[in-house]
């Protein structure tokens, strides 16, 4: 089919149907103007917001655990000395005896 004939047929069909009053005048332009007026989607802003929320929750958790550590009854009664336990664990390998001279060769 010839494109010119197709175009003429489409124009005739479009002219035979009058426009409907269901859609107000300029509706499409108003919608497109609103869509274009919206701010662009910024992925970095969403990441930054999530990371700041995570940082705030980490700070809150740190404060709670520090308060629990300082105010725990075991700390005041002297029942547990964590620093001495840690030191003995870390230095356990150093405190062992040297192997016999036969194994050093």
PDB file as gemmi writes it, atoms N, CA and C in Angstrom:
CRYST1    1.000    1.000    1.000  90.00  90.00  90.00 P 1                      
ATOM      1  N   UNK A   1       0.844  -1.178   0.000  1.00  0.00           N  
ATOM      2  CA  UNK A   1       0.000   0.000   0.000  1.00  0.00           C  
ATOM      3  C   UNK A   1       0.888   1.239   0.000  1.00  0.00           C  
ATOM      4  N   UNK A   2       0.472   2.241  -0.677  1.00  0.00           N  
ATOM      5  CA  UNK A   2       1.194   3.489  -0.777  1.00  0.00           C  
ATOM      6  C   UNK A   2       1.026   4.289   0.516  1.00  0.00           C  
ATOM      7  N   UNK A   3       2.096   4.861   0.995  1.00  0.00           N  
ATOM      8  CA  UNK A   3       2.041   5.621   2.252  1.00  0.00           C  
ATOM      9  C   UNK A   3       1.188   6.875   2.111  1.00  0.00           C  
ATOM     10  N   UNK A   4       1.191   7.498   0.963  1.00  0.00           N  
ATOM     11  CA  UNK A   4       0.357   8.693   0.779  1.00  0.00           C  
ATOM     12  C   UNK A   4      -1.122   8.345   0.862  1.00  0.00           C  
ATOM     13  N   UNK A   5      -1.510   7.220   0.281  1.00  0.00           N  
ATOM     14  CA  UNK A   5      -2.900   6.784   0.351  1.00  0.00           C  
ATOM     15  C   UNK A   5      -3.293   6.455   1.797  1.00  0.00           C  
ATOM     16  N   UNK A   6      -2.402   5.805   2.492  1.00  0.00           N  
ATOM     17  CA  UNK A   6      -2.663   5.471   3.888  1.00  0.00           C  
ATOM     18  C   UNK A   6      -2.832   6.730   4.723  1.00  0.00           C  
ATOM     19  N   UNK A   7      -1.975   7.699   4.469  1.00  0.00           N  
ATOM     20  CA  UNK A   7      -2.062   8.951   5.225  1.00  0.00           C  
ATOM     21  C   UNK A   7      -3.381   9.660   4.937  1.00  0.00           C  
ATOM     22  N   UNK A   8      -3.826   9.709   3.675  1.00  0.00           N  
ATOM     23  CA  UNK A   8      -5.089  10.349   3.325  1.00  0.00           C  
ATOM     24  C   UNK A   8      -6.263   9.624   3.987  1.00  0.00           C  
ATOM     25  N   UNK A   9      -6.219   8.288   4.007  1.00  0.00           N  
ATOM     26  CA  UNK A   9      -7.299   7.524   4.633  1.00  0.00           C  
ATOM     27  C   UNK A   9      -7.367   7.788   6.136  1.00  0.00           C  
ATOM     28  N   UNK A  10      -6.210   7.895   6.755  1.00  0.00           N  
ATOM     29  CA  UNK A  10      -6.192   8.180   8.194  1.00  0.00           C  
ATOM     30  C   UNK A  10      -6.729   9.578   8.486  1.00  0.00           C  
ATOM     31  N   UNK A  11      -6.392  10.560   7.644  1.00  0.00           N  
ATOM     32  CA  UNK A  11      -6.902  11.912   7.844  1.00  0.00           C  
ATOM     33  C   UNK A  11      -8.418  11.954   7.664  1.00  0.00           C  
ATOM     34  N   UNK A  12      -8.931  11.235   6.674  1.00  0.00           N  
ATOM     35  CA  UNK A  12     -10.376  11.190   6.436  1.00  0.00           C  
ATOM     36  C   UNK A  12     -11.074  10.537   7.639  1.00  0.00           C  
ATOM     37  N   UNK A  13     -10.502   9.446   8.151  1.00  0.00           N  
ATOM     38  CA  UNK A  13     -11.104   8.775   9.303  1.00  0.00           C  
ATOM     39  C   UNK A  13     -11.071   9.670  10.540  1.00  0.00           C  
ATOM     40  N   UNK A  14      -9.997  10.392  10.727  1.00  0.00           N  
ATOM     41  CA  UNK A  14      -9.887  11.277  11.885  1.00  0.00           C  
ATOM     42  C   UNK A  14     -10.860  12.439  11.779  1.00  0.00           C  
ATOM     43  N   UNK A  15     -11.089  12.975  10.569  1.00  0.00           N  
ATOM     44  CA  UNK A  15     -12.017  14.096  10.396  1.00  0.00           C  
ATOM     45  C   UNK A  15     -13.468  13.652  10.528  1.00  0.00           C  
ATOM     46  N   UNK A  16     -13.739  12.403  10.272  1.00  0.00           N  
ATOM     47  CA  UNK A  16     -15.120  11.928  10.354  1.00  0.00           C  
ATOM     48  C   UNK A  16     -15.576  11.743  11.808  1.00  0.00           C  
ATOM     49  N   UNK A  17     -14.659  11.615  12.727  1.00  0.00           N  
ATOM     50  CA  UNK A  17     -14.997  11.489  14.151  1.00  0.00           C  
ATOM     51  C   UNK A  17     -14.639  12.796  14.863  1.00  0.00           C  
ATOM     52  N   UNK A  18     -15.639  13.539  15.324  1.00  0.00           N  
ATOM     53  CA  UNK A  18     -15.332  14.795  16.013  1.00  0.00           C  
ATOM     54  C   UNK A  18     -14.668  14.521  17.366  1.00  0.00           C  
ATOM     55  N   UNK A  19     -13.868  15.471  17.875  1.00  0.00           N  
ATOM     56  CA  UNK A  19     -13.211  15.258  19.169  1.00  0.00           C  
ATOM     57  C   UNK A  19     -14.241  15.159  20.298  1.00  0.00           C  
ATOM     58  N   UNK A  20     -13.918  14.361  21.290  1.00  0.00           N  
ATOM     59  CA  UNK A  20     -14.810  14.147  22.424  1.00  0.00           C  
ATOM     60  C   UNK A  20     -14.618  15.249  23.453  1.00  0.00           C  
ATOM     61  N   UNK A  21     -15.689  15.538  24.168  1.00  0.00           N  
ATOM     62  CA  UNK A  21     -15.616  16.538  25.239  1.00  0.00           C  
ATOM     63  C   UNK A  21     -15.212  15.910  26.567  1.00  0.00           C  
ATOM     64  N   UNK A  22     -14.940  14.618  26.591  1.00  0.00           N  
ATOM     65  CA  UNK A  22     -14.594  13.928  27.828  1.00  0.00           C  
ATOM     66  C   UNK A  22     -13.245  14.370  28.368  1.00  0.00           C  
ATOM     67  N   UNK A  23     -12.347  14.760  27.508  1.00  0.00           N  
ATOM     68  CA  UNK A  23     -11.023  15.207  27.938  1.00  0.00           C  
ATOM     69  C   UNK A  23     -10.962  16.724  27.793  1.00  0.00           C  
ATOM     70  N   UNK A  24     -10.675  17.450  28.869  1.00  0.00           N  
ATOM     71  CA  UNK A  24     -10.630  18.907  28.778  1.00  0.00           C  
ATOM     72  C   UNK A  24      -9.487  19.379  27.876  1.00  0.00           C  
ATOM     73  N   UNK A  25      -9.642  20.579  27.380  1.00  0.00           N  
ATOM     74  CA  UNK A  25      -8.646  21.160  26.495  1.00  0.00           C  
ATOM     75  C   UNK A  25      -7.327  21.375  27.254  1.00  0.00           C  
ATOM     76  N   UNK A  26      -6.232  20.963  26.677  1.00  0.00           N  
ATOM     77  CA  UNK A  26      -4.911  21.154  27.259  1.00  0.00           C  
ATOM     78  C   UNK A  26      -4.570  20.177  28.376  1.00  0.00           C  
ATOM     79  N   UNK A  27      -5.345  19.135  28.524  1.00  0.00           N  
ATOM     80  CA  UNK A  27      -5.124  18.167  29.600  1.00  0.00           C  
ATOM     81  C   UNK A  27      -3.755  17.505  29.480  1.00  0.00           C  
ATOM     82  N   UNK A  28      -3.402  17.109  28.269  1.00  0.00           N  
ATOM     83  CA  UNK A  28      -2.118  16.435  28.066  1.00  0.00           C  
ATOM     84  C   UNK A  28      -0.952  17.342  28.428  1.00  0.00           C  
ATOM     85  N   UNK A  29      -1.074  18.613  28.068  1.00  0.00           N  
ATOM     86  CA  UNK A  29       0.021  19.556  28.367  1.00  0.00           C  
ATOM     87  C   UNK A  29       0.164  19.783  29.864  1.00  0.00           C  
ATOM     88  N   UNK A  30      -0.970  19.830  30.561  1.00  0.00           N  
ATOM     89  CA  UNK A  30      -0.888  20.012  32.020  1.00  0.00           C  
ATOM     90  C   UNK A  30      -0.239  18.808  32.688  1.00  0.00           C  
ATOM     91  N   UNK A  31      -0.600  17.613  32.237  1.00  0.00           N  
ATOM     92  CA  UNK A  31      -0.020  16.403  32.819  1.00  0.00           C  
ATOM     93  C   UNK A  31       1.475  16.347  32.538  1.00  0.00           C  
ATOM     94  N   UNK A  32       1.868  16.618  31.307  1.00  0.00           N  
ATOM     95  CA  UNK A  32       3.295  16.594  30.966  1.00  0.00           C  
ATOM     96  C   UNK A  32       4.066  17.665  31.732  1.00  0.00           C  
ATOM     97  N   UNK A  33       3.468  18.820  31.959  1.00  0.00           N  
ATOM     98  CA  UNK A  33       4.137  19.864  32.731  1.00  0.00           C  
ATOM     99  C   UNK A  33       4.363  19.421  34.177  1.00  0.00           C  
ATOM    100  N   UNK A  34       3.382  18.729  34.758  1.00  0.00           N  
ATOM    101  CA  UNK A  34       3.558  18.230  36.128  1.00  0.00           C  
ATOM    102  C   UNK A  34       4.621  17.143  36.210  1.00  0.00           C  
ATOM    103  N   UNK A  35       4.625  16.268  35.218  1.00  0.00           N  
ATOM    104  CA  UNK A  35       5.621  15.194  35.212  1.00  0.00           C  
ATOM    105  C   UNK A  35       7.026  15.769  35.075  1.00  0.00           C  
ATOM    106  N   UNK A  36       7.179  16.761  34.224  1.00  0.00           N  
ATOM    107  CA  UNK A  36       8.504  17.366  34.038  1.00  0.00           C  
ATOM    108  C   UNK A  36       8.918  18.230  35.215  1.00  0.00           C  
ATOM    109  N   UNK A  37       7.961  18.730  35.983  1.00  0.00           N  
ATOM    110  CA  UNK A  37       8.283  19.586  37.131  1.00  0.00           C  
ATOM    111  C   UNK A  37       8.759  18.789  38.339  1.00  0.00           C  
ATOM    112  N   UNK A  38       8.509  17.469  38.345  1.00  0.00           N  
ATOM    113  CA  UNK A  38       8.956  16.653  39.475  1.00  0.00           C  
ATOM    114  C   UNK A  38      10.478  16.595  39.500  1.00  0.00           C  
ATOM    115  N   UNK A  39      11.069  16.591  40.698  1.00  0.00           N  
ATOM    116  CA  UNK A  39      12.529  16.480  40.771  1.00  0.00           C  
ATOM    117  C   UNK A  39      13.003  15.126  40.267  1.00  0.00           C  
ATOM    118  N   UNK A  40      14.197  15.110  39.755  1.00  0.00           N  
ATOM    119  CA  UNK A  40      14.771  13.876  39.227  1.00  0.00           C  
ATOM    120  C   UNK A  40      15.077  12.904  40.369  1.00  0.00           C  
ATOM    121  N   UNK A  41      15.012  11.637  40.069  1.00  0.00           N  
ATOM    122  CA  UNK A  41      15.306  10.581  41.045  1.00  0.00           C  
ATOM    123  C   UNK A  41      16.806  10.575  41.331  1.00  0.00           C  
ATOM    124  N   UNK A  42      17.176  10.799  42.589  1.00  0.00           N  
ATOM    125  CA  UNK A  42      18.582  10.848  42.965  1.00  0.00           C  
ATOM    126  C   UNK A  42      18.913   9.613  43.803  1.00  0.00           C  
ATOM    127  N   UNK A  43      19.602   8.659  43.193  1.00  0.00           N  
ATOM    128  CA  UNK A  43      19.931   7.419  43.896  1.00  0.00           C  
ATOM    129  C   UNK A  43      20.908   7.667  45.046  1.00  0.00           C  
ATOM    130  N   UNK A  44      21.809   8.607  44.892  1.00  0.00           N  
ATOM    131  CA  UNK A  44      22.786   8.892  45.961  1.00  0.00           C  
ATOM    132  C   UNK A  44      22.099   9.430  47.208  1.00  0.00           C  
ATOM    133  N   UNK A  45      21.027  10.185  47.035  1.00  0.00           N  
ATOM    134  CA  UNK A  45      20.311  10.713  48.199  1.00  0.00           C  
ATOM    135  C   UNK A  45      19.674   9.580  48.998  1.00  0.00           C  
ATOM    136  N   UNK A  46      19.129   8.576  48.311  1.00  0.00           N  
ATOM    137  CA  UNK A  46      18.554   7.442  49.024  1.00  0.00           C  
ATOM    138  C   UNK A  46      19.625   6.654  49.772  1.00  0.00           C  
ATOM    139  N   UNK A  47      20.783   6.456  49.150  1.00  0.00           N  
ATOM    140  CA  UNK A  47      21.885   5.763  49.829  1.00  0.00           C  
ATOM    141  C   UNK A  47      22.352   6.554  51.043  1.00  0.00           C  
ATOM    142  N   UNK A  48      22.501   7.863  50.887  1.00  0.00           N  
ATOM    143  CA  UNK A  48      22.961   8.698  52.004  1.00  0.00           C  
ATOM    144  C   UNK A  48      21.976   8.658  53.162  1.00  0.00           C  
ATOM    145  N   UNK A  49      20.681   8.711  52.854  1.00  0.00           N  
ATOM    146  CA  UNK A  49      19.673   8.662  53.907  1.00  0.00           C  
ATOM    147  C   UNK A  49      19.734   7.328  54.654  1.00  0.00           C  
ATOM    148  N   UNK A  50      19.876   6.253  53.922  1.00  0.00           N  
ATOM    149  CA  UNK A  50      19.967   4.943  54.575  1.00  0.00           C  
ATOM    150  C   UNK A  50      21.212   4.798  55.426  1.00  0.00           C  
ATOM    151  N   UNK A  51      22.331   5.309  54.926  1.00  0.00           N  
ATOM    152  CA  UNK A  51      23.581   5.207  55.690  1.00  0.00           C  
ATOM    153  C   UNK A  51      23.547   6.068  56.946  1.00  0.00           C  
ATOM    154  N   UNK A  52      22.911   7.245  56.886  1.00  0.00           N  
ATOM    155  CA  UNK A  52      22.797   8.075  58.080  1.00  0.00           C  
ATOM    156  C   UNK A  52      21.906   7.402  59.117  1.00  0.00           C  
ATOM    157  N   UNK A  53      20.851   6.740  58.664  1.00  0.00           N  
ATOM    158  CA  UNK A  53      20.005   6.015  59.617  1.00  0.00           C  
ATOM    159  C   UNK A  53      20.773   4.866  60.251  1.00  0.00           C  
ATOM    160  N   UNK A  54      21.574   4.177  59.464  1.00  0.00           N  
ATOM    161  CA  UNK A  54      22.376   3.078  60.006  1.00  0.00           C  
ATOM    162  C   UNK A  54      23.405   3.610  60.999  1.00  0.00           C  
ATOM    163  N   UNK A  55      24.013   4.756  60.688  1.00  0.00           N  
ATOM    164  CA  UNK A  55      24.998   5.336  61.603  1.00  0.00           C  
ATOM    165  C   UNK A  55      24.336   5.740  62.923  1.00  0.00           C  
ATOM    166  N   UNK A  56      23.146   6.294  62.840  1.00  0.00           N  
ATOM    167  CA  UNK A  56      22.440   6.694  64.064  1.00  0.00           C  
ATOM    168  C   UNK A  56      22.108   5.479  64.922  1.00  0.00           C  
ATOM    169  N   UNK A  57      21.679   4.401  64.306  1.00  0.00           N  
ATOM    170  CA  UNK A  57      21.369   3.210  65.096  1.00  0.00           C  
ATOM    171  C   UNK A  57      22.639   2.595  65.689  1.00  0.00           C  
ATOM    172  N   UNK A  58      23.761   2.662  64.978  1.00  0.00           N  
ATOM    173  CA  UNK A  58      25.027   2.144  65.519  1.00  0.00           C  
ATOM    174  C   UNK A  58      25.491   2.975  66.714  1.00  0.00           C  
ATOM    175  N   UNK A  59      25.344   4.282  66.631  1.00  0.00           N  
ATOM    176  CA  UNK A  59      25.719   5.144  67.762  1.00  0.00           C  
ATOM    177  C   UNK A  59      24.826   4.851  68.962  1.00  0.00           C  
ATOM    178  N   UNK A  60      23.537   4.668  68.725  1.00  0.00           N  
ATOM    179  CA  UNK A  60      22.628   4.359  69.833  1.00  0.00           C  
ATOM    180  C   UNK A  60      22.984   3.022  70.468  1.00  0.00           C  
ATOM    181  N   UNK A  61      23.287   2.020  69.659  1.00  0.00           N  
ATOM    182  CA  UNK A  61      23.681   0.718  70.186  1.00  0.00           C  
ATOM    183  C   UNK A  61      24.987   0.817  70.982  1.00  0.00           C  
ATOM    184  N   UNK A  62      25.936   1.614  70.504  1.00  0.00           N  
ATOM    185  CA  UNK A  62      27.208   1.806  71.203  1.00  0.00           C  
ATOM    186  C   UNK A  62      26.987   2.464  72.562  1.00  0.00           C  
ATOM    187  N   UNK A  63      26.120   3.453  72.614  1.00  0.00           N  
ATOM    188  CA  UNK A  63      25.833   4.133  73.880  1.00  0.00           C  
ATOM    189  C   UNK A  63      25.185   3.166  74.874  1.00  0.00           C  
ATOM    190  N   UNK A  64      24.251   2.364  74.394  1.00  0.00           N  
ATOM    191  CA  UNK A  64      23.584   1.406  75.277  1.00  0.00           C  
ATOM    192  C   UNK A  64      24.577   0.377  75.808  1.00  0.00           C  
ATOM    193  N   UNK A  65      25.428  -0.158  74.942  1.00  0.00           N  
ATOM    194  CA  UNK A  65      26.401  -1.155  75.399  1.00  0.00           C  
ATOM    195  C   UNK A  65      27.450  -0.567  76.330  1.00  0.00           C  
ATOM    196  N   UNK A  66      27.861   0.669  76.087  1.00  0.00           N  
ATOM    197  CA  UNK A  66      28.810   1.324  77.006  1.00  0.00           C  
ATOM    198  C   UNK A  66      28.171   1.544  78.378  1.00  0.00           C  
ATOM    199  N   UNK A  67      26.928   1.984  78.375  1.00  0.00           N  
ATOM    200  CA  UNK A  67      26.243   2.187  79.653  1.00  0.00           C  
ATOM    201  C   UNK A  67      26.070   0.865  80.388  1.00  0.00           C  
ATOM    202  N   UNK A  68      25.752  -0.192  79.661  1.00  0.00           N  
ATOM    203  CA  UNK A  68      25.601  -1.503  80.271  1.00  0.00           C  
ATOM    204  C   UNK A  68      26.926  -1.993  80.832  1.00  0.00           C  
ATOM    205  N   UNK A  69      28.018  -1.733  80.120  1.00  0.00           N  
ATOM    206  CA  UNK A  69      29.338  -2.157  80.579  1.00  0.00           C  
ATOM    207  C   UNK A  69      29.756  -1.402  81.841  1.00  0.00           C  
ATOM    208  N   UNK A  70      29.498  -0.120  81.864  1.00  0.00           N  
ATOM    209  CA  UNK A  70      29.913   0.689  83.011  1.00  0.00           C  
ATOM    210  C   UNK A  70      29.027   0.414  84.223  1.00  0.00           C  
ATOM    211  N   UNK A  71      27.755   0.228  84.008  1.00  0.00           N  
ATOM    212  CA  UNK A  71      26.818   0.087  85.122  1.00  0.00           C  
ATOM    213  C   UNK A  71      26.536  -1.361  85.522  1.00  0.00           C  
ATOM    214  N   UNK A  72      27.221  -2.314  84.932  1.00  0.00           N  
ATOM    215  CA  UNK A  72      26.953  -3.714  85.270  1.00  0.00           C  
ATOM    216  C   UNK A  72      27.459  -4.025  86.677  1.00  0.00           C  
ATOM    217  N   UNK A  73      26.750  -4.864  87.415  1.00  0.00           N  
ATOM    218  CA  UNK A  73      27.156  -5.172  88.793  1.00  0.00           C  
ATOM    219  C   UNK A  73      28.467  -5.956  88.855  1.00  0.00           C  
ATOM    220  N   UNK A  74      28.804  -6.738  87.846  1.00  0.00           N  
ATOM    221  CA  UNK A  74      30.050  -7.507  87.870  1.00  0.00           C  
ATOM    222  C   UNK A  74      31.255  -6.582  87.863  1.00  0.00           C  
ATOM    223  N   UNK A  75      31.108  -5.431  87.265  1.00  0.00           N  
ATOM    224  CA  UNK A  75      32.214  -4.478  87.204  1.00  0.00           C  
ATOM    225  C   UNK A  75      32.485  -3.875  88.587  1.00  0.00           C  
ATOM    226  N   UNK A  76      31.450  -3.650  89.358  1.00  0.00           N  
ATOM    227  CA  UNK A  76      31.616  -3.014  90.673  1.00  0.00           C  
ATOM    228  C   UNK A  76      32.025  -4.011  91.757  1.00  0.00           C  
ATOM    229  N   UNK A  77      31.650  -5.266  91.618  1.00  0.00           N  
ATOM    230  CA  UNK A  77      31.971  -6.251  92.645  1.00  0.00           C  
ATOM    231  C   UNK A  77      33.363  -6.849  92.474  1.00  0.00           C  
ATOM    232  N   UNK A  78      33.960  -6.681  91.330  1.00  0.00           N  
ATOM    233  CA  UNK A  78      35.294  -7.229  91.099  1.00  0.00           C  
ATOM    234  C   UNK A  78      35.279  -8.717  90.829  1.00  0.00           C  
ATOM    235  N   UNK A  79      34.143  -9.273  90.463  1.00  0.00           N  
ATOM    236  CA  UNK A  79      34.043 -10.703  90.213  1.00  0.00           C  
ATOM    237  C   UNK A  79      34.783 -11.119  88.947  1.00  0.00           C  
ATOM    238  N   UNK A  80      34.874 -10.238  87.990  1.00  0.00           N  
ATOM    239  CA  UNK A  80      35.463 -10.610  86.714  1.00  0.00           C  
ATOM    240  C   UNK A  80      36.402  -9.505  86.268  1.00  0.00           C  
ATOM    241  N   UNK A  81      37.627  -9.904  85.981  1.00  0.00           N  
ATOM    242  CA  UNK A  81      38.589  -8.936  85.464  1.00  0.00           C  
ATOM    243  C   UNK A  81      38.882  -9.327  84.020  1.00  0.00           C  
ATOM    244  N   UNK A  82      38.216  -8.691  83.109  1.00  0.00           N  
ATOM    245  CA  UNK A  82      38.313  -9.047  81.698  1.00  0.00           C  
ATOM    246  C   UNK A  82      39.696  -8.721  81.152  1.00  0.00           C  
ATOM    247  N   UNK A  83      40.306  -7.670  81.642  1.00  0.00           N  
ATOM    248  CA  UNK A  83      41.624  -7.300  81.118  1.00  0.00           C  
ATOM    249  C   UNK A  83      42.666  -8.369  81.434  1.00  0.00           C  
ATOM    250  N   UNK A  84      42.591  -8.932  82.616  1.00  0.00           N  
ATOM    251  CA  UNK A  84      43.543  -9.989  82.972  1.00  0.00           C  
ATOM    252  C   UNK A  84      43.269 -11.254  82.161  1.00  0.00           C  
ATOM    253  N   UNK A  85      42.004 -11.569  81.942  1.00  0.00           N  
ATOM    254  CA  UNK A  85      41.662 -12.737  81.123  1.00  0.00           C  
ATOM    255  C   UNK A  85      42.151 -12.555  79.693  1.00  0.00           C  
ATOM    256  N   UNK A  86      41.979 -11.375  79.151  1.00  0.00           N  
ATOM    257  CA  UNK A  86      42.426 -11.103  77.785  1.00  0.00           C  
ATOM    258  C   UNK A  86      43.946 -11.192  77.684  1.00  0.00           C  
ATOM    259  N   UNK A  87      44.637 -10.610  78.652  1.00  0.00           N  
ATOM    260  CA  UNK A  87      46.103 -10.640  78.621  1.00  0.00           C  
ATOM    261  C   UNK A  87      46.630 -12.067  78.730  1.00  0.00           C  
ATOM    262  N   UNK A  88      46.055 -12.858  79.588  1.00  0.00           N  
ATOM    263  CA  UNK A  88      46.536 -14.232  79.730  1.00  0.00           C  
ATOM    264  C   UNK A  88      46.239 -15.053  78.478  1.00  0.00           C  
ATOM    265  N   UNK A  89      45.154 -14.770  77.798  1.00  0.00           N  
ATOM    266  CA  UNK A  89      44.820 -15.486  76.568  1.00  0.00           C  
ATOM    267  C   UNK A  89      45.759 -15.103  75.441  1.00  0.00           C  
ATOM    268  N   UNK A  90      46.026 -13.806  75.299  1.00  0.00           N  
ATOM    269  CA  UNK A  90      46.895 -13.333  74.216  1.00  0.00           C  
ATOM    270  C   UNK A  90      48.329 -13.791  74.421  1.00  0.00           C  
ATOM    271  N   UNK A  91      48.789 -13.769  75.651  1.00  0.00           N  
ATOM    272  CA  UNK A  91      50.179 -14.112  75.924  1.00  0.00           C  
ATOM    273  C   UNK A  91      50.374 -15.593  76.248  1.00  0.00           C  
ATOM    274  N   UNK A  92      49.374 -16.428  76.057  1.00  0.00           N  
ATOM    275  CA  UNK A  92      49.481 -17.855  76.377  1.00  0.00           C  
ATOM    276  C   UNK A  92      50.553 -18.527  75.523  1.00  0.00           C  
ATOM    277  N   UNK A  93      50.653 -18.149  74.285  1.00  0.00           N  
ATOM    278  CA  UNK A  93      51.656 -18.759  73.399  1.00  0.00           C  
ATOM    279  C   UNK A  93      53.063 -18.326  73.785  1.00  0.00           C  
ATOM    280  N   UNK A  94      53.233 -17.134  74.290  1.00  0.00           N  
ATOM    281  CA  UNK A  94      54.562 -16.635  74.669  1.00  0.00           C  
ATOM    282  C   UNK A  94      55.028 -17.286  75.958  1.00  0.00           C  
ATOM    283  N   UNK A  95      54.091 -17.563  76.853  1.00  0.00           N  
ATOM    284  CA  UNK A  95      54.443 -18.109  78.157  1.00  0.00           C  
ATOM    285  C   UNK A  95      54.818 -19.593  78.115  1.00  0.00           C  
ATOM    286  N   UNK A  96      54.576 -20.258  77.024  1.00  0.00           N  
ATOM    287  CA  UNK A  96      54.911 -21.682  76.944  1.00  0.00           C  
ATOM    288  C   UNK A  96      56.422 -21.859  76.931  1.00  0.00           C  
ATOM    289  N   UNK A  97      56.851 -23.027  77.379  1.00  0.00           N  
ATOM    290  CA  UNK A  97      58.282 -23.325  77.427  1.00  0.00           C  
ATOM    291  C   UNK A  97      58.830 -23.475  76.022  1.00  0.00           C  
ATOM    292  N   UNK A  98      60.107 -23.206  75.887  1.00  0.00           N  
ATOM    293  CA  UNK A  98      60.769 -23.411  74.592  1.00  0.00           C  
ATOM    294  C   UNK A  98      60.889 -24.891  74.324  1.00  0.00           C  
ATOM    295  N   UNK A  99      60.783 -25.318  73.059  1.00  0.00           N  
ATOM    296  CA  UNK A  99      60.900 -26.730  72.746  1.00  0.00           C  
ATOM    297  C   UNK A  99      62.310 -27.229  73.026  1.00  0.00           C  
ATOM    298  N   UNK A 100      62.460 -28.519  73.218  1.00  0.00           N  
ATOM    299  CA  UNK A 100      63.791 -29.086  73.478  1.00  0.00           C  
ATOM    300  C   UNK A 100      64.767 -28.786  72.340  1.00  0.00           C  
ATOM    301  N   UNK A 101      66.043 -28.850  72.652  1.00  0.00           N  
ATOM    302  CA  UNK A 101      67.072 -28.496  71.678  1.00  0.00           C  
ATOM    303  C   UNK A 101      67.053 -29.430  70.480  1.00  0.00           C  
ATOM    304  N   UNK A 102      66.638 -30.673  70.661  1.00  0.00           N  
ATOM    305  CA  UNK A 102      66.610 -31.603  69.542  1.00  0.00           C  
ATOM    306  C   UNK A 102      65.582 -31.201  68.489  1.00  0.00           C  
ATOM    307  N   UNK A 103      64.487 -30.575  68.890  1.00  0.00           N  
ATOM    308  CA  UNK A 103      63.438 -30.195  67.953  1.00  0.00           C  
ATOM    309  C   UNK A 103      63.740 -28.872  67.254  1.00  0.00           C  
ATOM    310  N   UNK A 104      64.723 -28.119  67.755  1.00  0.00           N  
ATOM    311  CA  UNK A 104      65.034 -26.830  67.162  1.00  0.00           C  
ATOM    312  C   UNK A 104      65.877 -26.964  65.911  1.00  0.00           C  
ATOM    313  N   UNK A 105      66.489 -28.123  65.670  1.00  0.00           N  
ATOM    314  CA  UNK A 105      67.370 -28.269  64.519  1.00  0.00           C  
ATOM    315  C   UNK A 105      66.638 -28.322  63.288  1.00  0.00           C  
TER     316      UNK A 105                                                      
END                                                                             
